[in-house]
Amino acid sequence: MPDEKTVIVYDTFCGWCYGAAPVFDAIVDAGENVEVLHRHLFEGATAPRMNEGKGAQILRTIPQVEALTGQSFSEAFKARIARSQTEILESGLSAQAAALVHDQGPEREFALRHRLETLHFGEGVSSTDRQAIIEALIAEGVAPEEAERIGTPELEAKAAALADRAKALMEEVQSRGVPTVLKINGDRKIQLDHQAFYGRPEAIEEIFKLTTTA
């Protein structure tokens, strides 16, 4: 139906979202009417520090994510991010980067997401490395002067508005966290069990037959 769409709520630097990346991409590739929303899960005073327990939690969770999803976390990520004594997990810059390309469609936003995931989970680049995110935007075809908007009040406001919309949708279906995948048809919103496709994203057409997850 023309007013039906799928919404994917994610955060670039969420480990479970990285695990779900093949499922995300399969949903977009399936040709569905898809909107993607960056949640900005880690921000401000609530941004966790690795040396205050977050790093240890991530290291404990990695084997579970890898086993369920088939995604791999590099030794560089474990050493430079999870075991860092100074790293703060702050996804504000990635939220702004997503906002910068959001209106160009989910394929564009998720191409950027993939590049940033490779930097962070593959090469151990900090989530707070503004220059790395600017360079990723430029590598994805964003004009340098546009990429340099990262950190401006206007882009921060747009990222916040998208995150607020994502949060509101999650609250409507009582989602407990990201990633969240929704099927929306008019006023009807159903949360889909994307985890059923971990390790088998090729079966993604089935996801549109699922019912809400309690």
LINURWO-V419891 format. One record per helix or strand of 3 or more residues. SS is the DSSP state (@ for helix, = for strand). FROM is the first residue (numbers start at 0). LEN is the number of residues. If there is no record, write none. Layout:
SS|FROM|LEN, SS|FROM|LEN
This chain:
=|3|7, @|14|5, @|20|9, =|33|5, @|43|3, @|49|3, @|53|16, @|74|8, @|91|13, @|105|18, @|129|10, @|143|4, @|152|20, =|179|6, =|187|4, @|193|4, @|200|9
